[in-house]
Amino acid sequence: MSIHTTGETFIFEFEPKADQKNRDDLALVQPLIARVSRKDTVMAAAKEAATAMQVLSGFDRVMVYRFAEDGSGEVIAERAAPDMEPFLGLRYPASDIPKQARALYKRSILRLISDVDGEVSQIVPAKNPSGDRLDLSLAVTRAVSPIHLEYLRNMGVTASMSVSILKDGELWGLFACHHKTPNYIDYERRTAIELFAQYFSYELSRKVEDEIRDEERDARTLHDRLMVRLSAGGDLINSFDVIADELTQIVSCDGVGIFSEGRYTARGSAPTDDEFKRLARFLNTAPLGKVFHTHHLSSTYPAAETMADRVAGLMAVPISRTPRDYIVFFRREIVKSVKWAGNPEKPVEVGPNGVRLTPRKSFDTWSEMVRETSSVWSESELRAAEALRISLIEIVLKLTDEANADRKEASEKQELLVAELNHRVRNILNLIQGLVSQSKSSTASLESYTKVLDGRIQSMARAHDQLTRQEWSPSALRDLIEVEVDAFLSGQKGRVNITGDAPLLAPEAFSTMALVVHELVTNSAKYGALTDQSGKLWIDLQIAEDGALILKWREKGGPPVQAPKRRGFGSTIIERTVPFELGGKVDTSYRLAGFEADVMIPSRFVTAGTLSAPSDDAPLDDDDVRTGSILSGPVLVLEDNMVIALDASDILTDNGATDVALTSRVEDALEAIKIGDITAAVLDVNLGNQTSLPVAQKLYELGIPYVLATGYGDVESILAEYPPSAVIKKPFTYETLSAELTKALDRKA
């Protein structure tokens, strides 16, 4: 006999005592729970607990049934007799164990139906004097719903027992026990079973927490590895194949995608590009700064029905502020991966309540309820996604800050470049003005004056070519200095003495030193030793033992030197560019006898070279040009700059051309060739929105000699595009153009 109270009522339950032997059923619990405790995982512990429960209860089948958050459940462990149909892995809808039944399982942890066909007695009287029915919720011997009894009969079950598994006070699952024949469990054994269930609940809580910690630790490890990959920079879309594996290990899913800066890519079961871009507009309506998740996407986004065959649930992790970028995890609808509980071909037994709530009907109803629904995202997965969101936001912000810094640096470099271009153009104009005026002192006639001035301007052009000819390979510093100096001291190179080694500079260092040498030479020509006819310049180049280059610049014999009262842009280039860009050193001294500078360039930019032969681009002597008239008949000039075209026309006329046809378009040039008896031509390469290639091809086809004129330094690439021809660099002079025309005519002959 057992007694309990409900309200103000005492409930007495009387059960037959069939076994009169003295038994210590509680002694069985400790060794059985010890076996469970030794298991490492929840699944392994559940399997061992099913075996223990079968030992204690004697039921043919014992299942461990785990509830999902939506109230549905799954058999995760089973111990069954060989002749019992296995239910392991089957899922059951929430309607099989309604909400009120789950609430009752929390109050009474054991429910026994010893015989579904056992005699049922009516409650007499049905109501108490107050009109209330008797509450038998906690009574073990009470009868159950005839619908549930019918359900068990149609499953082939004669006796059943359910034992609650609680975790943190909530119903986590059940031990569900089935027997093919009546099976009565007496009070003593039920007490042992209840004790085992309580101990198992404690073990379960510990193992679940251990698994959560292990999952979070593994997720952190994968997360940290992913962060290392991403923090190195680079585009998320382009890095997707590298990081997708880590993402799917952090969160279990059927597909994963990235939407970044309006671009989308995905793998696995996922929306198409167009589908996701529409979905992204929906995601943008979700609260800012939170992970959005749903296991039933179509319930909040009806358009998801079109992709229900691939996506039923998703978890979107925002990884930016605006525009909204996401890493999204996708899950298929659960019906695709569920094994139905019960055999769909099993005959349906008609009970007193009609053909209803049998296993087949029940499961058909459930399959309709979970269409377009995925498995629920777990708490550990949501925590992992939130950690991923926070870290990715930090990385994206870091990359954004770096991009902003890069843009700022690029903008500053552009401003510096514009300032440098402006400065260089002004320097060139000032230099040409100085050359025009200073050249008067050394010439006695207009002809000699023009020749000297042309030679100096050509020297300046060659200095510019030196900066670009070998832009991405180590270049000789000596050649750079000689070309720069030659622009100022045509015919007086003896005033500059270069000694020491022949260093080659890496491209970045060569570009930097080109600016520095240009400013040093310019300042020397404007204010220092190269200003007058008496000053001299010594430049010593030494590669030190540690590989660094030491450049010593010494000026003597010029006008008295004074330190500038104001530091101009040129002085800034000399004194700060090498330390700032190369990590080197520059020391300057404005001595009265002459300016001095010491420049150190680190070894990583320096390699040893050999002294080179004199440049082929030296100024032309008179012997290089054929004297007399070298042309006859009409000559074509194709040039889009009128001043240059007129200058070329004068040179061609002086060389014997009877008529010069000036054109600026390819069509006009081809027409002039067609109607005129052209004997030679000068063609500009770049005509703005055209090139002279069609004209050159036509001239080559007709065997008419021509010369290409270009302001580009990369002559080799031009020759590769055009038929074989002579090439002259702008600005050209009478001597240089005449020489190239001579070569073209000789080639024809």
Secondary structure, DSSP 4 states (H G I P E B T S, - for coil): -EEEEETTEEEEE-------S---GGGGHHHHHHHHHT-SSHHHHHHHHHHHHHHHH--SEEEEEEE-TTS-EEEEEEEE-TTSPP-TTEEE-GGGS-HHHHHHHHH-SEEEES-TTS-----SSSB-TTSPBP--TT-TT----HHHHHHHHHTT-SEEEEEEEEETTEEEEEEEEEESS-----HHHHHHHHHHHHHHHHHHHHHHHHHHHHHHHHHHHHHHHHHHHHHT---TTTTHHHHHHHHHHHS--SEEEEEETTEEEEEES---HHHHHHHHHHHTTSPTTS-EEES-HHHH-GGGGGGTTT-SEEEEEE--SSS--EEEEEE--GGGGPEESS-TTSPPPPBTTBS-S-HHHHHHHHHHHTTT--PPPPHHHHHHHHHHHHHHHHHHHHHHHHHHHHHHHHHHHHHHHHHHHHHHHHHHHHHHHHHHHHGGGG-SSHHHHHHHHHHHHHHHHHHHHHHHHTTTS-EEHHHHHHHHHHTT-TT-GGGEEEEE--EEE-HHHHHHHHHHHHHHHHHHHHHSTTSSSS-EEEEEEEE-TTS-EEEEEEEESSSPP---SS--HHHHHHHHHIIIIIS-EEEEEEETTEEEEEEEE-GGGEEE--PPPPPTTPPPPGGGS--S----SEEEEE-S-HHHHHHHHHHHHHTT-SEEEEESSHHHHHHHHHHS---EEEEESB-SS-BSHHHHHHHHHHT--EEEEES-S-HHHHHHHSPS-EEEESSP-HHHHHHHHHHHHHHH-
